[in-house]
Amino acid sequence: MSIYYGVSSYAMFGTDEETLEELQDAYNNLSLEPTDTEMDIRSMINIVFLKEGEPIASYGVDKNGVYCLDGKTENYKLKDDSLDYDRILEIYDESKNEN
């Protein structure tokens, strides 16, 4: 798994099993609806799931709650509060302190 943030040159690679499960569960339980709102690339957090070093799924979310899935250009909004942008940002920021 890797996490990229906006235009930052730092990327997070790998995490503990508990955090990985948290992010996988969030992805698997996303409840989205289409939106015309544009993605804010500067605040976008992109989470990429890997299997044997190859990407198998991804999602991105910006500070306004706009989502994109698997690198596609369609944008979505959550139907509920199932995933917290601030929590993902916290995971990303904490990884910088671990390295």
Residue frames as qw, qx, qy, qz and C-alpha x, y, z in Angstrom:
[[0.000, 0.890, 0.456, 0.000, 0.00, 0.00, 0.00],
 [0.407, 0.024, -0.009, 0.913, 1.15, 3.53, -0.67],
 [0.001, -0.875, -0.446, 0.190, -0.26, 6.98, 0.07],
 [0.398, 0.223, 0.171, 0.873, 0.53, 10.14, -1.87],
 [0.075, -0.770, -0.452, 0.444, -0.51, 13.65, -0.84],
 [0.226, 0.923, 0.066, -0.304, -1.14, 16.50, -3.28],
 [0.609, 0.739, -0.240, 0.162, 2.05, 17.65, -4.95],
 [0.513, -0.725, 0.458, -0.037, 4.34, 16.58, -2.07],
 [0.495, 0.534, -0.681, -0.074, 7.43, 14.62, -3.04],
 [0.208, -0.259, 0.872, -0.359, 7.04, 12.36, 0.04],
 [0.745, -0.079, -0.438, -0.498, 5.03, 9.15, -0.33],
 [0.573, -0.371, 0.629, -0.372, 4.14, 6.63, 2.34],
 [0.638, 0.240, -0.685, -0.257, 4.92, 3.01, 1.45],
 [0.571, -0.133, -0.794, 0.163, 3.50, 0.27, 3.64],
 [0.395, -0.516, 0.250, -0.717, 1.96, 0.40, 7.09],
 [0.220, -0.141, 0.894, -0.365, 1.06, -1.83, 10.00],
 [0.075, -0.253, -0.931, -0.251, -1.64, -4.46, 9.53],
 [0.010, 0.610, 0.648, -0.457, -4.25, -2.60, 11.62],
 [0.124, 0.601, -0.072, -0.786, -3.94, 0.61, 9.57],
 [0.090, 0.138, -0.787, -0.594, -3.97, -1.35, 6.31],
 [0.034, -0.418, -0.908, 0.001, -7.19, -3.08, 7.37],
 [0.057, 0.648, 0.384, -0.656, -8.71, 0.29, 8.34],
 [0.161, 0.498, -0.346, -0.778, -7.99, 1.74, 4.88],
 [0.096, -0.027, -0.913, -0.396, -9.12, -1.42, 3.07],
 [0.030, 0.521, 0.811, -0.265, -12.38, -1.51, 5.03],
 [0.135, 0.628, 0.121, -0.757, -12.97, 2.15, 4.21],
 [0.160, 0.308, -0.638, -0.687, -12.43, 1.43, 0.49],
 [0.096, -0.175, -0.962, -0.185, -14.66, -1.66, 0.53],
 [0.039, -0.613, -0.730, 0.299, -17.49, 0.23, 2.27],
 [0.022, -0.199, 0.124, 0.972, -17.47, 3.47, 0.30],
 [0.266, 0.660, 0.700, -0.056, -20.98, 4.63, -0.51],
 [0.192, -0.299, 0.229, 0.906, -20.62, 7.22, -3.28],
 [0.444, 0.742, 0.493, -0.094, -22.75, 9.27, -5.61],
 [0.543, 0.387, 0.254, 0.700, -21.59, 11.21, -8.70],
 [0.145, -0.843, -0.200, 0.477, -20.79, 14.91, -8.37],
 [0.534, 0.763, 0.110, 0.348, -19.80, 17.71, -10.73],
 [0.358, -0.907, 0.208, 0.083, -17.48, 19.17, -8.09],
 [0.626, 0.630, -0.418, 0.190, -13.87, 19.30, -9.26],
 [0.867, -0.291, -0.213, 0.345, -11.09, 17.50, -7.40],
 [0.120, -0.955, 0.266, -0.056, -8.69, 19.77, -5.49],
 [0.853, 0.319, -0.333, 0.244, -5.41, 18.18, -6.63],
 [0.169, 0.618, -0.495, 0.587, -3.33, 20.12, -4.09],
 [0.481, -0.382, 0.549, -0.567, -5.17, 18.53, -1.14],
 [0.900, 0.090, -0.273, -0.328, -5.86, 15.14, -2.74],
 [0.423, -0.449, 0.780, -0.107, -4.70, 12.06, -0.87],
 [0.763, 0.302, -0.443, -0.360, -4.30, 9.05, -3.15],
 [0.613, -0.357, 0.680, -0.184, -4.28, 5.57, -1.58],
 [0.645, 0.412, -0.563, -0.313, -2.99, 2.74, -3.76],
 [0.825, -0.278, 0.459, -0.176, -3.36, -0.93, -2.80],
 [0.340, 0.593, -0.698, -0.213, -0.68, -3.26, -4.11],
 [0.941, -0.118, 0.297, -0.112, -0.42, -7.01, -4.61],
 [0.841, 0.006, 0.296, 0.453, 3.01, -8.40, -5.36],
 [0.345, -0.358, 0.187, 0.848, 4.17, -4.85, -6.06],
 [0.044, 0.275, 0.603, 0.747, 1.45, -4.12, -8.62],
 [0.320, 0.040, 0.249, -0.913, -1.51, -1.73, -8.12],
 [0.032, -0.296, -0.944, -0.139, -4.83, -3.53, -7.75],
 [0.126, -0.814, -0.548, -0.146, -7.11, -0.71, -6.54],
 [0.318, -0.017, -0.204, 0.926, -6.92, 2.95, -5.59],
 [0.064, -0.852, -0.501, -0.141, -8.98, 5.85, -4.42],
 [0.314, 0.177, -0.142, 0.922, -8.33, 9.53, -3.96],
 [0.228, -0.818, -0.528, 0.031, -10.06, 12.04, -1.72],
 [0.276, 0.460, -0.103, 0.838, -9.57, 15.80, -1.32],
 [0.088, -0.071, -0.565, 0.818, -10.22, 18.11, 1.63],
 [0.460, 0.043, -0.025, -0.886, -13.72, 18.85, 0.26],
 [0.623, 0.056, 0.714, -0.316, -14.72, 15.19, 0.26],
 [0.704, 0.547, -0.218, -0.397, -14.49, 14.69, -3.50],
 [0.700, -0.258, 0.659, 0.094, -13.45, 11.15, -4.45],
 [0.615, 0.521, -0.461, -0.372, -12.08, 9.45, -7.52],
 [0.867, -0.196, 0.448, -0.098, -11.67, 5.71, -7.95],
 [0.819, 0.042, 0.473, 0.323, -8.92, 3.73, -9.64],
 [0.331, -0.291, 0.366, 0.820, -7.46, 6.73, -11.45],
 [0.221, 0.583, 0.675, 0.394, -10.63, 7.46, -13.42],
 [0.113, 0.209, 0.031, 0.971, -11.77, 11.01, -14.08],
 [0.436, -0.615, -0.491, -0.436, -15.30, 10.69, -12.66],
 [0.039, 0.286, -0.549, 0.784, -15.73, 12.45, -9.31],
 [0.541, -0.474, -0.677, -0.158, -17.92, 11.34, -6.42],
 [0.258, -0.508, 0.392, -0.722, -19.12, 12.48, -3.00],
 [0.092, -0.037, -0.945, 0.312, -19.84, 10.26, -0.02],
 [0.461, -0.495, -0.525, -0.516, -23.45, 9.40, 0.69],
 [0.703, -0.680, -0.207, -0.014, -22.52, 9.10, 4.37],
 [0.120, -0.881, 0.432, -0.151, -19.57, 9.81, 6.67],
 [0.995, -0.087, 0.011, 0.043, -17.90, 6.42, 6.17],
 [0.780, 0.120, -0.044, 0.612, -14.40, 7.79, 5.54],
 [0.257, -0.929, -0.088, 0.250, -12.69, 10.68, 7.25],
 [0.562, 0.736, -0.136, 0.352, -10.23, 12.75, 5.17],
 [0.210, -0.832, 0.401, -0.322, -8.55, 13.99, 8.34],
 [0.854, -0.336, 0.395, -0.034, -7.90, 10.42, 9.50],
 [0.868, 0.378, 0.124, 0.297, -6.18, 9.52, 6.23],
 [0.257, 0.844, -0.228, 0.412, -4.10, 12.71, 6.42],
 [0.557, -0.697, 0.392, -0.222, -3.18, 11.78, 10.00],
 [0.947, -0.038, 0.286, 0.143, -1.97, 8.32, 8.86],
 [0.659, 0.636, -0.005, 0.402, 0.10, 9.95, 6.12],
 [0.035, -0.869, 0.285, -0.402, 1.59, 12.57, 8.47],
 [0.755, -0.541, 0.354, -0.108, 2.41, 10.00, 11.16],
 [0.939, 0.196, 0.130, 0.251, 4.33, 7.92, 8.61],
 [0.391, 0.793, -0.207, 0.419, 6.69, 10.87, 8.05],
 [0.390, -0.750, 0.414, -0.338, 7.62, 10.76, 11.74],
 [0.932, -0.197, 0.303, -0.026, 8.32, 7.02, 11.58],
 [0.838, 0.429, 0.050, 0.333, 10.90, 7.34, 8.79]]
